[in-house]
Amino acid sequence: MAAPAAWQDRWLAALPERIDWLRTTAASRGGPSSVELDLSGASLGGLWAWARRLFGRRDADVPVDPTRLPAWFGDQAWAPRWWDDDTIWLIDAVAGYFAESLRAAAPGGHWARGHDEIDPTHYLHEGQPVLVGVGGDELNPLALVENVVGRVWTGKADDDDLCRLWDLYTTQHRHGG
């Protein structure tokens, strides 16, 4: 595994470009317009309803090439080899958009590296990009979106999945959680 800090820095540096790509792609492929994708919680419903329908499974005979995928791929516990490359890039962009929408809703929310002072070797989010000051101690938006993406795979996804997550964490933030 590569050093988590190295991929985190690359991922965070690429976020503005990935969000721009997501806005342009959604607008040109039948999704929400770039104006509608304003980082608000309300924008997540249309984004998720559009994006999850584009997810495609990887053909069994197509190998995974981590060098052609987002910075986090292969450097954390979740490496979804069953999705095709376009889907993995779309998941990456949606996760970045979701994270920035949470940060925009939480004054003082900022990026950090996940760290557990007591047992860093067993902390799931050690070295991962986490938001601090948003709905709890450390919030890993990639992990949250990964769980919602799993609902697409199992056929249990709903158009409001991301909105519900956003509501949960922004409500916790407003109530000091």
Backbone as a ProteinNet text record, in pm:
[ID]
protein_1_A
[PRIMARY]
MAAPAAWQDRWLAALPERIDWLRTTAASRGGPSSVELDLSGASLGGLWAWARRLFGRRDADVPVDPTRLPAWFGDQAWAPRWWDDDTIWLIDAVAGYFAESLRAAAPGGHWARGHDEIDPTHYLHEGQPVLVGVGGDELNPLALVENVVGRVWTGKADDDDLCRLWDLYTTQHRHGG
[TERTIARY]
83.9	0	87.9	46.8	116.4	84.3	166.7	142.5	10.6	-78.9	-209	-197.6	-97.5	-85.1	-61.1	12.3	42.6	-84.1	-166.7	-287.2	-388.5	-392.4	-487.5	-457.9	-332.4	-295.4	-334.8	-311.1	-348.7	-499.7	-572.9	-718.8	-776.2	-729.6	-780.5	-744.9	-625.2	-584.4	-670.7	-718.1	-797.6	-946.5	-990.9	-1135	-1200.8	-1146.5	-1213.7	-1230.6	-1127.7	-1134.8	-1238	-1245	-1340.4	-1484.1	-1505.5	-1640.1	-1680	-1587	-1615	-1649.7	-1572.1	-1600.5	-1740	-1776	-1907.3	-2018.2	-2003.3	-2105	-2121.1	-2011.4	-2015.7	-2075	-2031.8	-2078.9	-2227.4	-2269.6	-2412.2	-2497	-2456.6	-2534.7	-2541.8	-2434.8	-2432.3	-2490.1	-2515.7	-2564.5	-2698.4	-2779.4	-2914.8	-2931.5	-2829	-2837.2	-2868.9	-2850.4	-2874.9	-2781.7	-2828.5	-2745.8	-2635.4	-2535.8	-2426.2	-2475.5	-2580.4	-2638.9	-2707.4	-2775.6	-2842.6	-2743	-2624	-2521.3	-2444	-2510.1	-2460.3	-2403.5	-2373.5	-2321.3	-2422.5	-2547.8	-2651.1	-2695.6	-2753.6	-2808.9	-2917.6	-2995.2	-3104.2	-3052.5	-2931.7	-2877.1	-2840.3	-2826	-2780.8	-2884.1	-3012.2	-3116	-3108.6	-3106.3	-3098.1	-2967	-2858.3	-2727.7	-2725.8	-2768.6	-2764.7	-2862.2	-2981.2	-3079.8	-3021.5	-2947.6	-2885.5	-2764.9	-2672.2	-2544.2	-2560	-2641.7	-2649.9	-2703	-2777.5	-2829.6	-2723.9	-2612.1	-2503.1	-2401	-2411.7	-2313.2	-2314.5	-2196	-2183.3	-2086.6	-2116.5	-2030.4	-1914.9	-1803.5	-1684.4	-1704.5	-1670.2	-1671.6	-1566.3	-1596.8	-1508	-1370.4	-1363.4	-1235.5	-1156.4	-1205	-1135.9	-1058.5	-925.7	-846.6	-855.7	-830	-826.6	-684.5	-672.7	-543.2	-549.7	-504	-514.5	-446.7	-350.8	-283.3	-373.9	-486.3	-580.5	-703.8	-699.6	-815.7	-784.3	-885	-862.3	-750.2	-695.3	-580.9	-605.6	-728.1	-758.1	-769.7	-788.4	-815.2	-695	-718.1	-612.8	-533	-551.8	-477.8	-564.2	-678.3	-764.7	-841	-918.6	-988	-1085.2	-1146.3	-1248.9	-1187.2	-1182	-1133.8	-1234	-1336	-1447.7	-1413.8	-1349.9	-1306.8	-1423.4	-1540.8	-1659	-1722.2	-1693.5	-1745.1	-1647.8	-1699.4	-1610.3	-1540.1	-1437.7	-1356	-1438.5	-1530	-1611.9	-1694.7	-1745.3	-1824.3	-1737.3	-1617.1	-1527.5	-1494.9	-1471.5	-1446.1	-1570.6	-1687.6	-1810.8	-1830.9	-1805.9	-1813.7	-1718	-1597.8	-1497.9	-1550	-1606.2	-1655.9	-1776	-1866.4	-1983.2	-1937.5	-1840.7	-1789.5	-1727.6	-1652.1	-1592.9	-1698.5	-1799	-1908.2	-1983.7	-2015.9	-2084.9	-2003.5	-1873.9	-1787.3	-1786.6	-1773.5	-1769.6	-1905.7	-2014.1	-2146.3	-2160.7	-2106.3	-2107.1	-2022.5	-1905.1	-1815.3	-1878.2	-1947.3	-2012.7	-2123.9	-2186.1	-2297.7	-2251.4	-2124.8	-2074.7	-1963.5	-1998.7	-1894.2	-1787.2	-1664.7	-1554.7	-1515.4	-1595	-1558.7	-1435.2	-1343.1	-1219.7	-1163.9	-1076.9	-1013	-896.9	-878.7	-765	-735.1	-631.5	-601.3	-655.4	-729.4	-782.6	-670.7	-691.8	-588.8	-651.5	-607	-648.3	-523.9	-523.2	-408.3	-382.9	-488.4	-474.6	-427.4	-487.1	-453.8	-457.8	-361.1	-364.7	-352	-287.9	-269.6	-399.7	-499	-626.8	-741.5	-710	-813.3	-844.6	-968.8	-1010.7	-978.7	-987	-969	-832	-737.6	-603.3	-543.2	-503.8	-442.1	-538.6	-665.4	-766.4	-808.2	-857.9	-911.8	-1042.6	-1047.1	-1167.2	-1204.6	-1332.5	-1379.4	-1388.7	-1339.9	-1347.4	-1439.3	-1522.6	-1615.9	-1745.5	-1773.9	-1897	-1958.9	-2059.9	-2136.4	-2059	-1961.3	-1889.6	-1741.1	-1666.1	-1522	-1451.8	-1450.4	-1391.4	-1489.5	-1518.4	-1616.1	-1544.2	-1550.7	-1486.4	-1591.7	-1601	-1704.8	-1688.2	-1565.8	-1546.7	-1611.9	-1591.5	-1650.3	-1803.2	-1857.7	-2003.7	-2060.8	-1998.8	-2047.6	-2026.6	-1917.2	-1894.2	-2010.1	-2060.1	-2172.4	-2299.1	-2323.2	-2441.4	-2426.4	-2305.4	-2279.4	-2308.9	-2279.6	-2310.5	-2459	-2541.7	-2686.3	-2726.5	-2651	-2678.2	-2650	-2537	-2498.1	-2604.6	-2660.3	-2758.3	-2899.9	-2918.9	-3052	-3139.6	-3080.5	-3158.2	-3141.4	-3079.7	-3054.8	-3183.6	-3185	-3298.4	-3245.4	-3324.5	-3280.4	-3245.5	-3296.6	-3272.7	-3161.7	-3088.2	-2983.8	-2883.6	-2828.6	-2729.3	-2791.4	-2914.1	-2982.9	-3000.1	-3039	-3057.5	-2926.2	-2817.9	-2687.3	-2649.5	-2667.5	-2635	-2716.8	-2847.1	-2933.7	-2884.9	-2848.2	-2801.8	-2680.4	-2579.6	-2456.3	-2467.2	-2544.6	-2558.7	-2648.1	-2744.6	-2826.1	-2739.1	-2650.7	-2559.5	-2471.4	-2424.6	-2338.4	-2413.5	-2537.6	-2616.7	-2645.6	-2649.8	-2680.4	-2555.6	-2439.3	-2314.1	-2267.6	-2318.8	-2286.8	-2159.8
-119.7	0	125.4	225.3	354.1	427	522.9	600	674.6	659.5	726.8	876.9	939.5	1084.1	1124.3	1044.1	1078.4	1078.6	976.6	975	1075.3	1099.4	1197.3	1335.1	1372.1	1502.8	1513.3	1407.2	1407.3	1416.2	1339.8	1338.2	1475.4	1533.5	1665.4	1772.4	1765.8	1863.9	1853	1732.1	1710.5	1738	1761	1778.1	1887.6	2007.4	2109.9	2067.2	2005.7	1958.5	1846.6	1754.8	1644.1	1695.9	1795.8	1851.9	1925.9	1997.4	2062.2	1958.1	1848.7	1740.7	1683.7	1664	1609.1	1703.1	1831.7	1928.2	1926.3	1927.7	1927.6	1798	1686.6	1555.7	1538.5	1574.2	1560.7	1645.5	1768.2	1858.1	1808.2	1745.6	1700.7	1560.5	1489.1	1350.7	1328.9	1432.8	1417.1	1428.9	1473.3	1490.5	1634.1	1668.5	1806.4	1904.5	2025.9	2129	2172	2237.8	2285.2	2388.2	2461.4	2557.4	2484.2	2374.3	2295.4	2229.2	2198.2	2135.9	2245.2	2299.6	2415.4	2381	2253.8	2202.9	2208	2225.8	2223.9	2079.7	2057.3	1925.9	1888.4	1986.8	1960.9	1911.6	1949.3	1908.6	1760.5	1698.1	1558.7	1459.8	1490.7	1400.1	1381.9	1491.9	1484.3	1424.7	1459.5	1405.5	1253.9	1204.9	1061.4	985.3	1042.2	977.2	957.7	1055.6	1046.3	952.2	973.6	902.3	751.9	710.5	567.5	484.8	547.8	475.6	454.3	522.9	508.3	403.2	352.4	256.3	130.3	85.5	-35.2	-133.6	-258.6	-364.2	-390.9	-426.5	-460	-597.4	-607.9	-738.1	-826.4	-952.5	-1045.2	-1055.8	-1035.1	-1048.9	-917.8	-810.5	-681.8	-664.9	-661.2	-647.8	-506.6	-498.3	-370	-314.7	-189.7	-122.6	-3.7	-21.5	85.6	215.9	210.7	333.7	422.7	367.5	445	486.4	469.4	494.5	602.3	647.9	753.9	719.9	822.2	808.2	710.8	702.8	616.4	469.7	438.6	300.1	211.4	107.4	13	51.9	173.3	218.2	227.2	166.1	160.4	28.9	4.4	-124.5	-148.5	-43.1	-57	-33.3	-135	-124.4	-199.7	-130.4	-195.8	-245.9	-358.7	-415	-459.9	-470.3	-517.2	-406.8	-278.4	-168.3	-139.3	-94	-57.6	74.8	105.9	225.3	353.4	369.1	490.3	505.5	395.5	399.4	438.8	384.6	418.5	567.4	623	767	847	799.6	868	861.2	745.9	732.7	831.2	841.7	934.4	1078.2	1118.1	1255.1	1279.5	1183.5	1198.1	1207.1	1124.9	1129.7	1266.1	1319.3	1452	1559.9	1552.1	1648.9	1640.1	1518.4	1497.3	1557.6	1530.6	1582.5	1735.3	1794	1940.5	2000.5	1929.6	1980.7	1977.6	1874.8	1870.5	1983.5	2002.8	2108.1	2246	2266.6	2395.3	2421.8	2315.7	2330.2	2345.4	2321.8	2322.2	2424.9	2545.5	2645.3	2588.5	2601.2	2547.5	2406.3	2341.1	2207.1	2215.2	2123.4	2126.1	1984.5	1971.9	1844.1	1818.1	1691.7	1647.3	1502.3	1447.9	1305.7	1233.4	1125.5	1048.5	996.5	1004.5	957.3	919.8	807.6	761.4	759.7	843.2	853.1	722.7	648.9	529.9	408.6	384.5	264.9	292.9	370.5	408.8	290.7	181.3	68.6	-5	10.4	-57.5	38.4	166.1	264.7	261.1	230.1	212.8	333.7	453.7	575.2	640.3	565.2	618.9	665.1	792.2	849.1	882.3	850.5	876.4	1023.7	1077.2	1213.5	1212.8	1291.5	1301.4	1447.7	1468.9	1603.5	1612.4	1720.1	1748.1	1868.2	1863.4	1973.1	1957.7	1835	1805.4	1680.4	1696.1	1581.4	1476.3	1511.8	1413.1	1441.3	1347.2	1366	1372.9	1261.8	1255.2	1183.4	1243.9	1189	1156.9	1030.9	989.5	984.4	1089.5	1093.2	985.2	945.8	836.5	708.9	679.3	558.5	566.1	683.5	698.3	672.8	731.6	713.2	567.9	506.2	365.1	279.2	307.4	230.6	251.2	373.5	401.5	333.8	333.9	267.4	118	60	-80.9	-110.8	-13.4	-30.4	-39.2	25.5	15.1	-128.1	-183.1	-318.6	-419.7	-401.6	-498.5	-469.4	-360	-325.9	-257.4	-207.2	-144.5	7.3	63.7	207.9	285.6	406.1	495.9	632.1	706.4	837.8	934.2	911.1	1002.1	956.4	852	799.6	906.7	980.9	1082.9	1197.5	1233.6	1340.5	1301.1	1176.1	1129.3	1132.8	1091.1	1097.7	1241.6	1328.3	1469.7	1527.1	1497.3	1544.7	1493.8	1366.5	1307.9	1382.2	1403.8	1464.5	1615.5	1682.9	1827.1	1854.5	1767.6	1782.4	1762	1661.9	1639.4	1760.8	1820.5	1939	2054.4	2076.1	2187.2	2168.1	2042.1	2013	1979.2	2009.9	1989.8	1844.5	1756.9	1613.6	1573.7
0	0	0	-74.2	-73.3	57.1	89.3	210.8	198.8	297.3	288.7	266.8	329.3	315.4	170.4	97.3	-41.7	-126.7	-115.2	-198	-148	-17	34.3	-24.7	-27	-82.5	-230.2	-307	-449.6	-465.1	-383.4	-393	-358.8	-251	-211.5	-314.1	-370.2	-471.4	-596.8	-627.7	-749.4	-729.1	-605.9	-580.8	-664.7	-672.1	-753.4	-899.6	-955.2	-1093.8	-1108	-1012.2	-1017.3	-1006.7	-921.8	-906.8	-1034.4	-1095.1	-1224.1	-1329.8	-1333	-1427.5	-1403.7	-1277.6	-1243.8	-1291.2	-1266.9	-1310.6	-1462.4	-1533	-1679.3	-1733.2	-1677.3	-1723	-1694.7	-1574.6	-1540.5	-1635.3	-1657	-1741.8	-1886.2	-1934.6	-2074.1	-2094.3	-1983.5	-1996.9	-1927.1	-1919.4	-1867.9	-1718.4	-1650.6	-1505.7	-1468.4	-1343	-1299.8	-1372.2	-1388.8	-1452.6	-1357	-1412.4	-1326.9	-1226	-1260.4	-1166.1	-1050.7	-1082.3	-978.1	-883.7	-933.1	-848.8	-775	-674	-600.2	-462.5	-438.9	-312	-198	-229.5	-125.5	-100.8	15.6	43.6	-55	-97.6	-192.1	-326.9	-363.7	-493.2	-497.5	-382.8	-377.8	-431.6	-415.6	-464.6	-614.6	-688.3	-833.9	-880.6	-811.5	-847.8	-831.7	-717.2	-690.8	-780.9	-802.6	-890.2	-1030.3	-1078	-1209.5	-1207.7	-1113.3	-1113.9	-1094.7	-1001.4	-969.7	-1085.9	-1174.2	-1291.1	-1399.5	-1386.8	-1483.7	-1442.2	-1320.8	-1271.1	-1356.1	-1394.1	-1474.9	-1412.3	-1429.2	-1376.5	-1472.8	-1415.2	-1493.4	-1557.5	-1685	-1750.7	-1684.3	-1666.4	-1596.2	-1661.6	-1791.7	-1861	-1870.9	-1807.6	-1810.5	-1679.5	-1687.8	-1565.2	-1506.7	-1379.2	-1310.2	-1319	-1359.7	-1363.6	-1268.1	-1142.2	-1042.4	-1083.9	-1174.9	-1216.5	-1301	-1349.2	-1431	-1351.9	-1220.2	-1135.3	-1032.9	-958.1	-859.1	-760.2	-699.7	-610.4	-495.6	-447.9	-333.2	-369.7	-496	-535.3	-503.6	-427.3	-391.6	-269.8	-220.4	-102.4	21.3	17.3	133.9	130	231.4	243.5	127.9	76.6	-26.7	-163.2	-245	-382.7	-470.1	-517.4	-586.7	-726	-734.3	-861.6	-949	-893	-966.8	-1051.1	-1021.8	-1103.8	-1216	-1330.9	-1441	-1409.2	-1487.7	-1460.5	-1461.4	-1557.3	-1562.2	-1434.9	-1383.6	-1260.4	-1142.3	-1135.2	-1023.9	-1025.8	-1143.7	-1153.1	-1114	-1151.6	-1114	-962.6	-902.4	-756.2	-690	-742.1	-688.9	-691.6	-804.4	-817.9	-726.6	-718	-629.9	-483.6	-445.1	-307.7	-276.9	-371.3	-351.5	-341.7	-427.5	-424.5	-291.8	-249.9	-122	-6.8	-5.6	100.6	102.4	-14.1	-19	15.3	-12.8	26.8	179.1	243.3	390.3	446.9	389.6	438.2	421.3	309.4	285.5	385.8	436.1	530.6	674.8	700.5	838	854.7	896.1	918.9	1013.3	973.7	1054	1015.6	932.1	886.3	798.5	820.3	741	723	623.9	594.2	688.7	722.7	803.4	765.2	825.1	809.7	931.6	906.7	1018	1106.1	1238.1	1330.4	1464.2	1515.5	1647.7	1735.9	1838.6	1928.9	2003.8	2034.5	2118.1	2038.2	1921.6	1844.4	1693.7	1644.6	1502.5	1407	1447.3	1355.2	1327.9	1413.9	1393.3	1361.3	1346	1315.8	1166.2	1133.3	994.2	907.1	962.4	883	904.8	960.1	983.1	850.1	845.2	726.4	613.6	630.5	526.7	531	419.4	424.1	502.6	608.4	690.9	707.2	731.9	765.7	917.5	970.3	1113.3	1129.9	1232.9	1256.9	1179.3	1134.1	1061	1122.7	1205.6	1254.7	1330.2	1408.6	1488.3	1491.2	1543.6	1558.5	1423.1	1352.6	1219.8	1128.1	1017.7	924.1	793.3	751.5	628.2	517.4	436	333	226.2	195.7	100.4	152.9	280.4	339.8	339.8	366.6	365.7	226.6	126.4	-9.9	-54.4	-12.5	-43.9	5.5	124.3	177.9	95.5	53.2	-29.5	-165.8	-220.2	-347.6	-336.1	-222.1	-200	-213.9	-178.8	-193.5	-341.2	-428.6	-572.6	-617.1	-573.4	-612.1	-570.5	-450.1	-399	-445.4	-519.6	-569.2	-466.7	-358.7	-251.2	-246.3	-348.5	-350.1	-373.2	-320.7	-333.8	-377.7	-451.5	-499.3	-386	-267.4	-154.8	-60.7	-95.6	-5.8	37.3	-57.5	-21.6	56.2	22.8	97.5	244.3	266	404.4	481.5	418.2	483.9	515.8	418.4	437.7	553.8	555.9	664.7	799.2	805.4	930.8	985.2	902.1	950.6	968.3	887.3	908.4	1029.8	1057.3	1178.7	1301.6	1299.6	1411.8	1432.1	1321.3	1332	1398.7	1355.5	1411.2	1558.7	1603.3	1743.2	1823.3	1767	1839.7	1848.3	1758	1763.1	1705.2
[MASK]
+++++++++++++++++++++++++++++++++++++++++++++++++++++++++++++++++++++++++++++++++++++++++++++++++++++++++++++++++++++++++++++++++++++++++++++++++++++++++++++++++++++++++++++++++

